[in-house]
Structures are given as structure tokens and as C-alpha cells.
């Protein structure tokens, strides 16, 4: 089992920055891809970023490339999402999630953290 706890959301003006943190626990974290997904009201959940255990593969959605960065600290079992040059359309609940290596769907979820970007 994997447990995930997010922190770092909040209210920020357009153009501002935030850092989201996710503390992961579990005995087999090396077997999981960790990712950040978001869901805005009335919209489908979107995968924003993901990173493998060995850091050799990362994913960033086209909508956030050049603005967001994902990093993973395996020594501390943490994954971070750096959100820069935020836009009002980035407003959403952001979830930290984990899925087994090679799996399509995420199987473990954090509680979510709200990010609100004002114009």
C-alpha cells in the first residue's frame, strides 16, 4: 500500500508561483510512478506531471510545459510540483497519485490540495 499526503496549495495571483509537496509512504515505492493530477470544476481530471522512481522518465502536460516542473526526492520519499507563471486556468484541486510501473491507471491518491489563481 502507498499513502500520499499533499501540502502547499493556496491562493496566488496570476504570474505567481507555488510549490506543492507530496509525502509518500510505503515499502515498495520504487515500484510506483508518482504523478500530479488536477481537476477543475466541471472539467475532467487531467494528468499534469509524472516521474518514475529512477528519475529517467518524466511527463509534463502540454498545458504546463515551460511553467511547471516535477521532481522526486527518493531519500525523503517526496515528490514536488513547482508551479510558475500561474494562470487563472490552472485553478483546480491538485492530487498526488501513484501507479505501479507500467500501469495505465493511478491506483493510490492523496486527499488533494486546492490551488486558486486570481486574475
Residue frames as qw, qx, qy, qz and C-alpha x, y, z in Angstrom:
[[0.000, 0.887, 0.462, 0.000, 0.00, 0.00, 0.00],
 [0.387, 0.213, 0.004, 0.897, 1.04, 3.58, -0.66],
 [0.148, -0.828, -0.464, 0.278, -0.11, 6.57, 1.35],
 [0.379, 0.371, 0.189, 0.827, 0.14, 10.07, -0.07],
 [0.202, -0.803, -0.411, 0.382, -0.26, 13.42, 1.70],
 [0.407, 0.578, 0.206, 0.677, -0.17, 16.69, -0.24],
 [0.281, -0.766, -0.268, 0.513, 0.59, 20.19, 1.00],
 [0.364, -0.235, 0.264, 0.862, 1.38, 23.61, -0.40],
 [0.148, 0.611, 0.612, 0.480, -1.74, 24.76, -2.19],
 [0.158, -0.553, -0.344, 0.742, -3.23, 28.20, -1.77],
 [0.329, 0.885, 0.327, -0.046, -4.34, 31.43, -3.39],
 [0.479, -0.325, 0.292, 0.761, -1.93, 33.23, -5.68],
 [0.360, 0.754, 0.013, -0.549, -2.15, 35.99, -8.25],
 [0.833, 0.528, 0.124, 0.105, -1.63, 35.30, -11.93],
 [0.438, 0.761, -0.370, 0.305, 2.06, 35.16, -12.71],
 [0.447, -0.666, 0.506, -0.318, 2.89, 33.90, -9.25],
 [0.509, 0.305, -0.804, 0.031, 4.42, 30.64, -8.09],
 [0.775, -0.425, 0.255, -0.393, 3.67, 27.79, -5.73],
 [0.261, 0.351, -0.899, 0.017, 5.34, 24.58, -4.67],
 [0.868, -0.226, -0.042, -0.440, 3.23, 21.53, -3.99],
 [0.001, -0.453, 0.873, -0.181, 4.71, 18.75, -1.89],
 [0.890, -0.112, -0.230, -0.379, 3.66, 15.15, -1.54],
 [0.250, -0.494, 0.798, -0.238, 4.91, 12.87, 1.19],
 [0.817, 0.106, -0.455, -0.338, 4.72, 9.23, 0.18],
 [0.400, -0.438, 0.755, -0.279, 4.95, 6.20, 2.43],
 [0.949, 0.178, 0.030, -0.259, 5.01, 2.52, 1.67],
 [0.704, -0.428, 0.516, 0.235, 7.52, -0.29, 1.43],
 [0.645, 0.183, 0.595, 0.442, 7.67, -0.57, -2.35],
 [0.193, 0.845, 0.083, -0.492, 7.77, 2.99, -3.61],
 [0.156, -0.459, 0.659, 0.575, 10.39, 2.03, -6.18],
 [0.277, 0.257, 0.891, 0.254, 7.65, 0.11, -7.98],
 [0.173, 0.793, 0.555, -0.182, 5.50, 3.18, -8.49],
 [0.253, 0.420, 0.236, 0.839, 5.30, 6.15, -10.78],
 [0.128, -0.598, -0.495, 0.617, 4.35, 9.28, -8.84],
 [0.189, 0.427, 0.466, 0.751, 2.29, 11.94, -10.51],
 [0.102, 0.353, 0.353, -0.860, 0.27, 15.09, -10.08],
 [0.045, 0.476, 0.746, 0.463, -3.22, 15.33, -11.49],
 [0.092, 0.172, 0.279, -0.940, -5.70, 18.17, -11.28],
 [0.024, 0.543, 0.804, 0.242, -9.41, 18.64, -11.58],
 [0.083, 0.005, 0.063, -0.995, -11.16, 21.93, -12.11],
 [0.445, 0.349, 0.593, -0.573, -14.91, 22.36, -11.54],
 [0.681, 0.580, 0.162, -0.417, -16.85, 20.96, -14.45],
 [0.462, 0.666, -0.558, -0.179, -13.77, 19.52, -16.12],
 [0.971, -0.017, -0.234, 0.035, -12.25, 16.08, -16.38],
 [0.651, -0.661, 0.283, 0.243, -9.27, 15.12, -14.28],
 [0.603, 0.754, -0.239, 0.104, -6.02, 15.88, -16.09],
 [0.854, -0.256, 0.002, 0.453, -2.57, 14.40, -15.58],
 [0.046, 0.989, -0.126, -0.059, -0.24, 17.35, -15.13],
 [0.213, 0.715, -0.657, 0.108, 3.08, 15.68, -14.45],
 [0.968, -0.233, 0.051, -0.080, 4.62, 12.34, -13.55],
 [0.150, 0.730, -0.661, 0.085, 8.02, 10.89, -12.73],
 [0.902, -0.016, -0.431, -0.008, 9.40, 7.38, -12.44],
 [0.767, -0.622, 0.015, 0.157, 11.35, 6.10, -9.42],
 [0.753, -0.119, 0.191, 0.618, 14.69, 6.19, -11.22],
 [0.001, 0.787, 0.021, -0.616, 14.00, 9.73, -12.50],
 [0.340, -0.120, 0.667, 0.652, 14.74, 8.62, -16.05],
 [0.013, 0.454, 0.688, 0.566, 11.30, 9.43, -17.32],
 [0.069, 0.400, 0.434, -0.804, 9.16, 12.45, -16.65],
 [0.130, 0.559, 0.691, 0.439, 5.93, 13.67, -18.18],
 [0.028, 0.389, 0.258, -0.884, 4.51, 17.17, -18.37],
 [0.401, 0.683, 0.610, -0.039, 1.22, 18.06, -19.97],
 [0.410, 0.435, 0.300, 0.743, 1.47, 20.45, -22.91],
 [0.188, -0.870, -0.303, -0.341, -0.60, 22.98, -21.00],
 [0.551, -0.827, 0.065, 0.092, 2.09, 23.33, -18.31],
 [0.821, 0.110, 0.086, 0.553, 5.35, 22.77, -20.20],
 [0.351, 0.499, -0.032, 0.792, 7.75, 25.61, -19.59],
 [0.337, -0.644, 0.086, -0.682, 5.90, 26.63, -16.43],
 [0.829, -0.454, 0.187, -0.269, 5.70, 23.57, -14.16],
 [0.378, 0.497, -0.771, 0.122, 8.45, 21.23, -13.02],
 [0.905, -0.360, -0.068, -0.216, 8.21, 17.89, -11.24],
 [0.270, 0.559, -0.731, 0.283, 10.94, 16.49, -9.04],
 [0.900, -0.322, -0.252, -0.154, 11.27, 13.49, -6.78],
 [0.051, -0.653, 0.663, -0.364, 13.45, 13.02, -3.69],
 [0.817, -0.075, -0.553, -0.142, 13.69, 9.30, -3.14],
 [0.372, 0.139, -0.686, 0.610, 15.75, 9.67, 0.05],
 [0.197, 0.036, 0.469, -0.860, 12.87, 11.54, 1.67],
 [0.135, 0.410, 0.897, 0.091, 10.07, 9.81, -0.25],
 [0.158, 0.680, 0.262, -0.666, 8.82, 13.15, -1.51],
 [0.405, 0.392, 0.557, 0.609, 7.62, 14.43, -4.86],
 [0.049, -0.577, -0.178, 0.796, 7.29, 18.10, -5.66],
 [0.392, 0.643, 0.520, 0.404, 5.46, 20.13, -8.26],
 [0.230, -0.406, -0.033, 0.884, 6.80, 23.60, -8.91],
 [0.291, 0.748, 0.575, 0.159, 4.16, 25.85, -10.45],
 [0.275, -0.367, 0.083, 0.885, 5.49, 29.01, -12.06],
 [0.151, 0.079, -0.369, -0.913, 3.85, 31.74, -14.11],
 [0.179, 0.358, 0.889, -0.223, 0.46, 30.57, -12.89],
 [0.208, -0.150, -0.432, -0.865, -2.64, 31.35, -14.89],
 [0.577, -0.067, 0.317, -0.750, -6.29, 31.50, -13.79],
 [0.846, 0.153, -0.338, -0.382, -6.93, 28.35, -15.83],
 [0.423, 0.264, -0.814, 0.298, -4.53, 26.48, -13.52],
 [0.461, -0.271, 0.439, -0.722, -7.11, 26.79, -10.75],
 [0.792, -0.026, -0.549, -0.267, -8.02, 23.28, -9.63],
 [0.767, -0.521, 0.347, -0.142, -7.69, 20.70, -6.92],
 [0.449, 0.597, -0.665, -0.005, -4.30, 19.07, -7.35],
 [0.929, -0.290, 0.152, -0.173, -3.85, 15.44, -6.38],
 [0.019, -0.573, 0.817, 0.060, -0.71, 13.47, -5.77],
 [0.935, 0.089, 0.088, -0.333, -1.14, 9.96, -7.10],
 [0.238, -0.491, 0.824, 0.152, 0.80, 6.73, -7.58],
 [0.904, 0.266, -0.033, -0.334, 0.53, 3.91, -10.06],
 [0.818, -0.249, 0.459, 0.241, 2.55, 0.72, -10.48],
 [0.082, -0.528, 0.580, 0.615, 5.32, 0.92, -13.07],
 [0.008, 0.004, 0.866, 0.501, 3.83, 0.13, -16.46],
 [0.130, 0.558, 0.790, -0.218, 0.24, 0.59, -15.33],
 [0.109, 0.508, 0.419, 0.745, -2.10, 2.92, -17.13],
 [0.390, -0.757, -0.298, -0.431, -4.30, 3.98, -14.26],
 [0.018, 0.467, -0.566, 0.679, -3.37, 5.57, -10.95],
 [0.629, -0.301, -0.715, -0.051, -4.25, 3.35, -8.02],
 [0.485, -0.501, -0.473, 0.539, -3.43, 5.46, -4.97],
 [0.087, 0.742, 0.227, 0.625, -4.47, 9.04, -4.28],
 [0.223, -0.079, -0.475, 0.847, -3.84, 11.79, -1.81],
 [0.057, 0.648, 0.651, -0.391, -6.62, 13.95, -0.41],
 [0.331, 0.698, 0.372, 0.515, -5.94, 16.83, -2.80],
 [0.308, -0.503, -0.194, 0.784, -4.90, 20.43, -2.30],
 [0.323, 0.858, 0.398, -0.012, -6.64, 23.50, -3.73],
 [0.396, -0.158, 0.218, 0.878, -4.76, 25.89, -5.99],
 [0.222, 0.855, 0.462, -0.075, -6.57, 29.11, -6.84],
 [0.430, -0.027, 0.226, 0.873, -5.11, 31.65, -9.25],
 [0.144, 0.820, 0.400, -0.383, -6.70, 35.08, -9.33],
 [0.544, 0.534, 0.319, 0.563, -6.53, 37.32, -12.37]]
